[in-house]
Amino acid sequence: MDRLLPEINREETKKAVEAVLEKYRIFKLHVPEEQLPRLTQSFSFLPPSQTNQNHSQTEDIAIKKVDHERYSKDFLRKVQRAVNRLGHLERAILVKRYMEDEEVFDYNVYSDLHLSERKYYRVKGKAFVRLAVALKIEVYEEHEVCC
């Protein structure tokens, strides 16, 4: 029987969601070291330009930092909106497990939420798939087409 929608590869989708949630946690704390200005002086043989074509290192770093901050804020907002679209229990699991500053283990979360281990993993799996679909990062099973 043909399906209208392709089947989601749950394992690969889970990896994609975990990567996004890890990126979320990092973006909350992260300032790239390579974007910090160097303290050593550099010389250039280029004459000063009034066309704004040549930037100093400090200007380039400032531009990269602003772009990175904008990207980070947009990314954080996108993930937060997607998580907020989930059901209460799904949202609670993802927030407690992946989005708070301190890392906690699954058993801490299902104990705090007074869930059985089995129900916790079932709801968490559903939350991953729903979040992946909301973020458009779901991974589908590949079926080979035969001649």
N, CA, C and O of each residue as an XYZ file, in Angstrom:
588
protein
N       0.844     -1.181      0.000
C       0.000      0.000      0.000
C       0.885      1.239      0.000
O       1.793      1.348      0.825
N       0.638      2.160     -0.901
C       1.395      3.404     -0.968
C       0.901      4.363      0.107
O      -0.291      4.447      0.402
N       1.839      5.066      0.668
C       1.490      6.058      1.678
C       1.495      7.438      1.048
O       2.263      7.711      0.126
N       0.637      8.297      1.549
C       0.603      9.664      1.048
C       1.832     10.444      1.513
O       2.377     11.258      0.767
N       2.261     10.192      2.738
C       3.435     10.875      3.287
C       4.572      9.873      3.456
O       4.338      8.737      3.869
N       5.791     10.278      3.143
C       6.907      9.362      3.371
C       7.108      9.134      4.870
O       6.741      9.968      5.698
N       7.688      8.005      5.190
C       7.905      7.644      6.587
C       9.128      8.373      7.138
O      10.151      8.495      6.464
N       9.006      8.851      8.364
C      10.101      9.583      9.009
C      11.094      8.598      9.600
O      10.713      7.634     10.265
N      12.372      8.850      9.349
C      13.453      8.080      9.958
C      13.658      8.640     11.360
O      14.286      9.683     11.539
N      13.126      7.942     12.341
C      13.124      8.464     13.713
C      14.530      8.637     14.284
O      14.789      9.609     14.995
N      15.423      7.727     13.991
C      16.783      7.807     14.548
C      17.539      9.014     13.996
O      18.172      9.751     14.752
N      17.472      9.216     12.684
C      18.160     10.359     12.072
C      17.483     11.680     12.460
O      18.153     12.696     12.643
N      16.174     11.655     12.581
C      15.447     12.849     13.013
C      15.822     13.198     14.447
O      15.993     14.370     14.783
N      15.949     12.182     15.289
C      16.357     12.410     16.679
C      17.736     13.064     16.729
O      17.958     13.996     17.502
N      18.658     12.574     15.906
C      20.003     13.162     15.861
C      19.946     14.627     15.421
O      20.653     15.472     15.970
N      19.107     14.920     14.436
C      18.983     16.290     13.939
C      18.422     17.213     15.020
O      18.896     18.336     15.187
N      17.417     16.741     15.749
C      16.815     17.551     16.809
C      17.798     17.745     17.950
O      17.922     18.853     18.471
N      18.497     16.695     18.347
C      19.486     16.829     19.416
C      20.584     17.811     19.026
O      21.069     18.563     19.872
N      20.980     17.814     17.756
C      21.995     18.763     17.281
C      21.474     20.197     17.381
O      22.210     21.099     17.781
N      20.220     20.406     17.023
C      19.634     21.743     17.122
C      19.540     22.179     18.580
O      19.832     23.331     18.902
N      19.139     21.276     19.455
C      19.007     21.630     20.868
C      20.369     21.889     21.511
O      20.484     22.738     22.396
N      21.385     21.173     21.078
C      22.743     21.429     21.581
C      23.233     22.789     21.078
O      23.858     23.544     21.821
N      22.948     23.087     19.830
C      23.305     24.386     19.253
C      22.577     25.496     20.007
O      23.149     26.554     20.269
N      21.329     25.254     20.351
C      20.549     26.216     21.135
C      21.247     26.516     22.454
O      21.413     27.678     22.827
N      21.653     25.468     23.156
C      22.316     25.641     24.455
C      23.634     26.407     24.302
O      23.958     27.266     25.122
N      24.380     26.092     23.256
C      25.662     26.756     23.021
C      25.453     28.221     22.669
O      26.169     29.089     23.169
N      24.477     28.501     21.811
C      24.227     29.881     21.411
C      23.839     30.756     22.586
O      24.070     31.965     22.570
N      23.255     30.153     23.597
C      22.894     30.928     24.779
C      24.143     31.415     25.526
O      24.079     32.415     26.241
N      25.246     30.739     25.372
C      26.445     31.044     26.152
C      27.657     31.457     25.329
O      28.657     31.905     25.891
N      27.589     31.319     24.036
C      28.774     31.297     23.191
C      29.152     32.643     22.589
O      28.312     33.334     22.012
N      30.402     33.005     22.726
C      30.973     34.130     21.990
C      32.235     33.597     21.334
O      33.172     33.206     22.030
N      32.278     33.574     19.995
C      33.436     32.990     19.323
C      34.724     33.761     19.617
O      34.775     34.984     19.484
N      35.751     33.031     20.015
C      37.032     33.640     20.347
C      37.684     34.291     19.131
O      38.349     35.320     19.254
N      37.492     33.687     17.948
C      38.118     34.236     16.745
C      37.523     35.575     16.342
O      38.079     36.251     15.476
N      36.425     35.972     16.935
C      35.841     37.266     16.617
C      36.283     38.364     17.570
O      35.874     39.517     17.427
N      37.108     38.014     18.531
C      37.642     39.021     19.430
C      38.820     39.714     18.756
O      39.586     39.058     18.050
N      38.990     41.033     18.953
C      40.093     41.730     18.287
C      41.454     41.268     18.794
O      41.610     40.929     19.967
N      42.422     41.261     17.905
C      43.799     40.930     18.291
C      44.444     42.155     18.891
O      44.104     43.287     18.550
N      45.369     41.919     19.779
C      46.044     43.024     20.430
C      47.316     43.441     19.701
O      47.886     44.485     20.017
N      47.774     42.651     18.735
C      48.993     43.005     18.010
C      48.656     43.945     16.868
O      47.595     43.851     16.250
N      49.580     44.850     16.603
C      49.384     45.821     15.539
C      49.746     45.193     14.208
O      50.701     44.422     14.121
N      48.983     45.522     13.161
C      49.328     45.032     11.833
C      49.477     46.231     10.904
O      48.844     47.269     11.095
N      50.325     46.065      9.900
C      50.581     47.147      8.953
C      50.077     46.736      7.588
O      50.027     45.552      7.257
N      49.700     47.741      6.793
C      49.212     47.482      5.453
C      49.793     48.523      4.515
O      49.954     49.687      4.883
N      50.108     48.094      3.294
C      50.618     49.017      2.297
C      49.493     49.650      1.483
O      49.751     50.456      0.589
N      48.266     49.294      1.785
C      47.140     49.883      1.074
C      46.910     51.305      1.558
O      46.924     51.555      2.764
N      46.696     52.245      0.635
C      46.402     53.605      1.073
C      45.010     53.660      1.696
O      44.154     52.836      1.375
N      44.782     54.616      2.575
C      43.447     54.754      3.156
C      42.410     54.968      2.064
O      42.676     55.641      1.068
N      41.246     54.403      2.251
C      40.206     54.484      1.224
C      38.961     55.108      1.827
O      38.576     54.780      2.949
N      38.340     55.993      1.094
C      37.098     56.630      1.537
C      35.875     55.918      0.957
O      34.744     56.354      1.173
N      36.093     54.835      0.230
C      34.976     54.122     -0.403
C      34.355     53.078      0.506
O      33.384     52.421      0.129
N      34.896     52.926      1.676
C      34.402     51.942      2.646
C      34.609     50.507      2.147
O      33.950     49.587      2.630
N      35.508     50.310      1.197
C      35.798     48.985      0.676
C      36.756     48.227      1.575
O      36.610     47.017      1.751
N      37.716     48.903      2.138
C      38.683     48.257      3.020
C      38.307     48.558      4.470
O      38.184     49.714      4.874
N      38.132     47.509      5.219
C      37.772     47.657      6.627
C      38.981     47.307      7.464
O      39.841     46.522      7.065
N      39.021     47.902      8.614
C      40.049     47.485      9.559
C      39.617     46.154     10.168
O      38.465     45.737     10.039
N      40.546     45.512     10.819
C      40.231     44.230     11.449
C      39.141     44.414     12.506
O      38.254     43.573     12.646
N      39.215     45.504     13.235
C      38.227     45.758     14.276
C      36.835     45.941     13.674
O      35.850     45.445     14.220
N      36.755     46.658     12.539
C      35.462     46.828     11.878
C      34.921     45.490     11.375
O      33.736     45.195     11.529
N      35.799     44.685     10.772
C      35.375     43.368     10.291
C      34.867     42.506     11.435
O      33.858     41.815     11.297
N      35.557     42.544     12.553
C      35.152     41.758     13.711
C      33.813     42.252     14.241
O      32.949     41.453     14.602
N      33.644     43.564     14.289
C      32.377     44.124     14.767
C      31.221     43.705     13.861
O      30.145     43.356     14.345
N      31.445     43.741     12.550
C      30.402     43.340     11.596
C      30.070     41.866     11.771
O      28.898     41.491     11.809
N      31.113     41.016     11.879
C      30.875     39.582     12.078
C      30.130     39.329     13.380
O      29.239     38.482     13.441
N      30.497     40.063     14.412
C      29.851     39.871     15.708
C      28.372     40.242     15.641
O      27.523     39.522     16.167
N      28.065     41.359     14.998
C      26.668     41.781     14.865
C      25.886     40.765     14.047
O      24.766     40.401     14.408
N      26.479     40.302     12.935
C      25.814     39.283     12.110
C      25.585     38.002     12.893
O      24.512     37.403     12.818
N      26.609     37.579     13.654
C      26.490     36.355     14.452
C      25.418     36.516     15.526
O      24.624     35.604     15.757
N      25.395     37.674     16.180
C      24.387     37.912     17.214
C      22.979     37.892     16.619
O      22.056     37.343     17.221
N      22.814     38.491     15.438
C      21.505     38.489     14.781
C      21.100     37.059     14.432
O      19.964     36.651     14.673
N      22.043     36.298     13.858
C      21.759     34.910     13.514
C      21.408     34.110     14.767
O      20.463     33.321     14.763
N      22.181     34.319     15.843
C      21.936     33.597     17.098
C      20.552     33.913     17.654
O      19.811     33.010     18.043
N      20.214     35.184     17.687
C      18.902     35.579     18.216
C      17.777     35.004     17.372
O      16.784     34.512     17.907
N      17.928     35.066     16.054
C      16.906     34.500     15.169
C      16.772     33.001     15.381
O      15.663     32.470     15.426
N      17.909     32.316     15.511
C      17.903     30.864     15.735
C      17.220     30.538     17.068
O      16.360     29.659     17.129
N      17.603     31.245     18.130
C      17.010     30.992     19.447
C      15.504     31.238     19.421
O      14.734     30.450     19.970
N      15.089     32.320     18.787
C      13.668     32.649     18.697
C      12.911     31.575     17.913
O      11.811     31.180     18.300
N      13.497     31.109     16.819
C      12.864     30.076     15.986
C      12.662     28.784     16.783
O      11.593     28.177     16.724
N      13.685     28.367     17.523
C      13.575     27.143     18.323
C      12.562     27.322     19.444
O      11.759     26.425     19.701
N      12.589     28.474     20.117
C      11.633     28.724     21.203
C      10.197     28.704     20.704
O       9.320     28.145     21.362
N       9.950     29.306     19.554
C       8.593     29.300     18.992
C       8.142     27.883     18.657
O       6.999     27.508     18.919
N       9.045     27.104     18.078
C       8.698     25.724     17.723
C       8.396     24.903     18.977
O       7.431     24.139     18.995
N       9.202     25.053     20.013
C       8.984     24.315     21.264
C       7.665     24.751     21.899
O       6.934     23.920     22.438
N       7.360     26.029     21.841
C       6.111     26.526     22.429
C       4.866     26.000     21.716
O       3.770     26.054     22.275
N       5.016     25.496     20.501
C       3.887     24.935     19.766
C       3.576     23.499     20.191
O       2.530     22.960     19.831
N       4.467     22.885     20.945
C       4.273     21.501     21.389
C       3.281     21.452     22.535
O       2.936     22.475     23.125
N       2.831     20.247     22.837
C       1.957     20.043     23.979
C       2.697     20.317     25.281
O       3.927     20.362     25.318
N       1.928     20.498     26.340
C       2.504     20.860     27.644
C       3.574     19.877     28.109
O       4.669     20.290     28.491
N       3.271     18.590     28.081
C       4.210     17.585     28.574
C       5.439     17.477     27.664
O       6.564     17.363     28.149
N       5.222     17.514     26.359
C       6.349     17.469     25.419
C       7.269     18.666     25.640
O       8.492     18.527     25.668
N       6.674     19.826     25.795
C       7.445     21.052     26.021
C       8.223     20.964     27.332
O       9.400     21.320     27.384
N       7.571     20.495     28.377
C       8.228     20.397     29.687
C       9.444     19.474     29.614
O      10.492     19.778     30.185
N       9.306     18.362     28.919
C      10.419     17.415     28.793
C      11.591     18.051     28.058
O      12.728     17.974     28.525
N      11.331     18.676     26.919
C      12.425     19.259     26.137
C      13.092     20.425     26.854
O      14.315     20.561     26.822
N      12.295     21.259     27.495
C      12.866     22.407     28.202
C      13.741     21.936     29.355
O      14.874     22.395     29.501
N      13.226     21.025     30.175
C      13.999     20.553     31.329
C      15.250     19.789     30.907
O      16.303     19.928     31.529
N      15.139     18.993     29.867
C      16.253     18.123     29.475
C      17.305     18.837     28.635
O      18.498     18.577     28.791
N      16.877     19.740     27.741
C      17.814     20.286     26.758
C      17.989     21.803     26.761
O      18.994     22.298     26.250
N      17.050     22.547     27.319
C      17.080     23.988     27.101
C      17.434     24.813     28.329
O      17.574     26.032     28.229
N      17.579     24.190     29.456
C      18.000     24.921     30.642
C      19.525     24.954     30.694
O      20.193     24.164     30.026
N      20.066     25.862     31.480
C      21.514     26.057     31.517
C      22.274     24.827     31.993
O      23.321     24.490     31.441
N      21.757     24.162     33.002
C      22.434     22.978     33.523
C      21.959     21.736     32.792
O      20.765     21.551     32.556
N      22.914     20.890     32.439
C      22.545     19.626     31.809
C      22.027     18.677     32.875
O      22.604     18.553     33.955
N      20.933     18.013     32.553
C      20.374     17.000     33.447
C      20.190     15.719     32.649
O      20.180     15.730     31.418
N      20.046     14.633     33.361
C      19.864     13.334     32.728
C      18.372     13.032     32.599
O      17.536     13.623     33.282
N      18.066     12.091     31.701
C      16.672     11.718     31.477
C      15.990     11.275     32.761
O      14.847     11.655     33.013
N      16.672     10.475     33.580
C      16.022      9.980     34.792
C      15.685     11.116     35.758
O      14.719     11.009     36.513
N      16.467     12.206     35.748
C      16.127     13.369     36.573
C      14.824     14.004     36.091
O      13.979     14.401     36.894
N      14.676     14.093     34.791
C      13.505     14.749     34.210
C      12.256     13.924     34.464
O      11.246     14.466     34.912
N      12.300     12.611     34.184
C      11.065     11.845     34.388
C      10.725     11.705     35.860
O       9.556     11.539     36.206
N      11.710     11.767     36.724
C      11.418     11.782     38.168
C      10.756     13.097     38.564
O       9.761     13.101     39.288
N      11.313     14.223     38.088
C      10.746     15.541     38.400
C       9.322     15.692     37.883
O       8.490     16.335     38.522
N       9.045     15.103     36.733
C       7.717     15.228     36.129
C       6.765     14.111     36.579
O       5.615     14.060     36.143
N       7.246     13.222     37.448
C       6.444     12.115     37.979
C       5.891     11.231     36.864
O       4.707     10.894     36.849
N       6.772     10.863     35.932
C       6.399      9.992     34.825
C       7.115      8.660     34.963
O       8.191      8.577     35.557
N       6.510      7.629     34.412
C       7.228      6.367     34.332
C       8.288      6.516     33.246
O       8.172      7.370     32.367
N       9.310      5.689     33.314
C      10.381      5.753     32.319
C       9.825      5.497     30.923
O      10.187      6.181     29.966
N       8.957      4.525     30.816
C       8.385      4.164     29.512
C       7.587      5.313     28.905
O       7.753      5.638     27.729
N       6.718      5.927     29.714
C       5.906      7.045     29.205
C       6.804      8.225     28.838
O       6.568      8.889     27.829
N       7.816      8.488     29.637
C       8.746      9.587     29.366
C       9.379      9.433     27.982
O       9.374     10.373     27.187
N       9.917      8.258     27.698
C      10.585      8.051     26.409
C       9.596      8.067     25.239
O       9.947      8.496     24.140
N       8.384      7.612     25.464
C       7.368      7.655     24.414
C       7.010      9.105     24.081
O       6.943      9.477     22.910
N       6.782      9.918     25.109
C       6.423     11.325     24.900
C       7.614     12.093     24.324
O       7.441     12.951     23.458
N       8.811     11.789     24.801
C      10.009     12.455     24.299
C      10.222     12.148     22.813
O      10.582     13.038     22.043
N      10.002     10.907     22.411
C      10.130     10.531     21.009
C       9.133     11.275     20.129
O       9.472     11.732     19.037
N       7.904     11.390     20.616
C       6.888     12.143     19.883
C       7.266     13.617     19.798
O       7.068     14.260     18.767
N       7.807     14.142     20.883
C       8.203     15.554     20.915
C       9.312     15.825     19.909
O       9.311     16.865     19.250
N      10.262     14.895     19.783
C      11.346     15.051     18.808
C      10.795     15.130     17.391
O      11.197     15.995     16.611
N       9.880     14.233     17.058
C       9.322     14.215     15.706
C       8.531     15.496     15.455
O       8.685     16.119     14.405
N       7.700     15.888     16.391
C       6.896     17.095     16.208
C       7.765     18.342     16.123
O       7.483     19.237     15.326
N       8.827     18.413     16.941
C       9.739     19.555     16.886
C      10.488     19.579     15.559
O      10.673     20.640     14.963
N      10.914     18.419     15.105
C      11.617     18.332     13.819
C      10.723     18.829     12.688
O      11.183     19.558     11.810
N       9.465     18.445     12.701
C       8.536     18.891     11.664
C       8.329     20.402     11.766
O       8.293     21.090     10.746
N       8.192     20.920     12.980
C       7.993     22.361     13.165
C       9.213     23.156     12.686
O       9.070     24.259     12.159
N      10.407     22.593     12.872
C      11.639     23.269     12.448
C      12.027     22.922     11.007
O      12.979     23.476     10.457
N      11.280     22.002     10.411
C      11.546     21.539      9.035
C      12.925     20.888      8.908
O      13.659     21.137      7.952
N      13.261     20.052      9.891
C      14.542     19.327      9.868
C      14.331     17.821      9.938
O      15.279     17.072     10.174
N      13.099     17.372      9.736
C      12.827     15.934      9.803
C      13.564     15.208      8.679
O      13.794     15.755      7.600
N      13.920     13.971      8.968
C      14.629     13.151      7.989
C      13.696     12.004      7.604
O      13.147     11.325      8.471
N      13.522     11.793      6.305
C      12.613     10.759      5.826
C      13.376      9.511      5.405
O      14.544      9.572      5.020
N      12.692      8.391      5.487
C      13.240      7.122      5.015
C      13.426      7.215      3.508
O      12.589      7.780      2.803
N      14.500      6.670      3.030
C      14.725      6.653      1.591
C      14.356      5.284      1.060
O      14.858      4.259      1.520
N      13.478      5.293      0.091
C      13.076      4.050     -0.553
C      13.585      4.084     -1.986
O      13.362      5.048     -2.718
N      14.258      3.040     -2.364
C      14.786      2.980     -3.736
C      13.662      2.692     -4.706
O      12.782      1.871     -4.446
N      13.711      3.372     -5.806
C      12.719      3.144     -6.859
C      13.313      2.157     -7.840
O      14.381      2.381     -8.410
N      12.607      1.075     -8.022
C      13.102      0.036     -8.920
C      12.596      0.286    -10.341
O      11.510      0.836    -10.521
N      13.360     -0.106    -11.333
C      12.992      0.115    -12.738
C      11.737     -0.576    -13.080
O      11.280     -0.498    -14.221
